Amino acid sequence: MKKIFSAILASCLALTTFVGCSNSNDKFVVSTNAAFYPYEYIGEDNKVVGIDIDIAKAIAEEAGKELKVDDVEFEAALAAVSTGHADAALAGITVNDERKKTLDFSEPYATSIQYIIVKEDSDVKTIEDLAGFKIGVQNGTTSQTILDSESKEGVLKDTNTKVEPYKTSLLAAMDLKTDTVDAVVADSLLAENIVKENEGLKCLELVYADGSTTKEEYAVAVKKGDKETLELVNKVIKELKDSGKIDELLLKHLNGED
Ligand code: GLN
């Protein structure tokens, strides 16, 4: 009896040791930037939550691994994947040719457009109306790329428009409230949330005077050439899309349920 008991105890201990060890191989590491509601943000208990985090959980589960979320700055989240510090990055990342040079992308799982945030009494209607403005954008994002290129060689060329990079779009919006910048450009859902939470601001779709708009697609980024992770991610994305789960997650987070 005693022998059986110690044998059970020994195997329990072995199991505990096995489960408890934190070899990076039993973790699926996802890098993100938790300043992008509803995709990733800080929820109750100071935990990173959001649509992307729920998707990341499903990916880690499919991989049979425990999920580890690294919350870093947006550019660092992308870099973590190319340097092998993370298995994937989920941060509402827009797929574009520039990023495709250093990263591989899954099938897209969401679409977005750029929004302009201004003070409530502003009469800005188009991107051309931002001529001569100081515009806040989150560093390393497509909002920055679009504004940089429009002010250097596009519709805002030679208008003395300045693009100010910030750590987050929310910080840029705080500076808009105090007139340190004249407008902020950010992805639609985040812009709408910033306006909802901050009195005196409004937002509008970024349209050009000729009526054209921006359209972006979000996808999961993996290390270039990492076919195994990409296949796994695409399998999960397809399942979540086909079952309507991505739409459910969007509603869940927009309704304030972490
Ligand atoms: N979709 C934008 C981009 O990829 C912004 C993402 C973000 O701020 N997390 O650049």
Residues whose N, C-alpha, C, O or C-beta is under 5 A from the ligand:
A	BS01	LIG	F36 A91 G92 I93 T94 G140 T141 T142 S143 D187
